[in-house]
């Protein structure tokens, strides 16, 4: 026995009575004790138990008494699993092999789930028979548990991804647990959702703004690796719940904004209809009174038409917003209609000192178009060009390109800065810092023109260089209009837009020469005229129509009072 390794187990074996042991047993024990691989030996009919030091952790609390005892007693709790294998080896002399076999050992004072890969091999008795069984074993508990837990985490991550509501999240979690719930998570409860049967031991896991109750595996110690697994799972659920809550908040915000938008559209529609009735009652008597040639009546009539134009614009805008554009298509000679609208602007443009070129040759066929919508587009583009062109020229052309009518309105005005080109067609957008004939405007004319063209399947584009003018290009599909064109009738839209544009070019009254000097700055000619009528005869009044002229006048002679529109003062 001098060759035995001096390890604790070899010291215990030395105390045993070896006198009647056969040589094969002595040799096998010597090999076993000299190995660093976990081994144990069952010998004789009693299956007496021997093991090496490497196997002692598997014995656990049993190592103090197991040596020399029957293997049936040492491993009584797993004998139904290992007993038949050992008996097969002893009876047949054929070895066995098991990989990752689940065995519930009582090595730590409680039943513990473990996994082992091992082989049972026969040991000769020296007389041609089998005297015992040698087990060479590797414990793989940690590897198998890690793989099992990682597989569950992967399944839960896939199940919880892309959930868009807390209800869907809980349902996905329930489905995942029903299919993949590992022994390490026998029970789970979050809110009103509960899966599995209530175990003896549970732990609370923080999940977002709440807690999740998780059941513990009674066959495993709640060690560091177990805690790490549950922490990762709780983190997954917490992240998924956070994503769901963020999505719900964003969805609710979008719904709230959509409802506000719908309410705004209903308001525009309702208020526009309500405005039209009193305006009609105002305009009717005013038109009868125009024959008196009273300047104040003409001013009231002009502003009533302007208000009607704004109301009609709001009404058209609300119809587009609600998805009810109500396009009334008619077979139309588009060149004749466009030429007629353009000629209405000629006196206005030429009186302002601008050159106006119009080129509208025949397109060769009629076009199916809503005439009011097309008229609004042309009027908006021309009035916009006139508003921002203080000198130079405005040109309008209509050409046919394949099956498309192309309208181009070009001016030599102030132009549009490059950084604002993408925003020109946004509703309520106004180009800051642009100098024009007036600073008034709703900011929806170009946006409305684009949407009216889109109703017809058309487009509206702009090209511009700041300080060098702008070119607007409208494209309208011509379609197939073989019917003769219906007569063109003029509506109130032309009258309203032309009346308003006419006030932009109205001359500024010469200064009055009585009383204290008042500087009146307003870009609305009718407002200037009205205020002058109130103050005439009492004060010396000088009127200007923009902020730059007002500043030059103040530098030239300081007034007693500056009376200005805020829009003009900040321009």
Buried (B, 14 or more C-beta within 10 A) or exposed (E): EEEBBEBEBBEBBEEEEEEEEBEBBEEBBBEBBEBEEBBBBBBBEEBBBBBBBBBBEBBBEBBEEBBBBBBBBBBEBBBEBBBEBBEBBBEEEEBBEBEEBBBEBBBEEEBBBBBBBBBBBBBBBEEEEBBBBBBBBBBBBEEBBEEBBEEBBEBBBEBBEEBEEBEEBBBBBBEBBEEBBBEBBBBBBBEEBEBBEEBEEBBEBEBBEEBBBBBBBBBBEEEEBBEEBBEBBBBBBBBBBEBBBEBEEEEEEEEEEEEEEEEEBEEBBEBBEEBBEEBEEBBEEBEEBEEEEEEEBBBBBBBBBBBBBBBBBBBBBBBBBEEEBEEEBBBBBBBBBBBBBBEBBEEBBEEBEBEBEBEBEEBEBBBBBBBBBBBBBBBBBBBBBBBBBBEEBBBBBBBBEEEBBBBBBBBBBBBBBEEBBEEBBBBEBBBEEBEBBBBBBBEBBBBBBBBBBEBBEBBBBBEBEBEEBBBBBBBBBBBEBEEEBEEBEEEEBBBBBBBBBBBBBBEEBEBBEEBEBBBBBBBBBBBBBBBBEEBEEEBBBBBBBBBEBBEEBBEEEEBEEBBBBEBBBEB
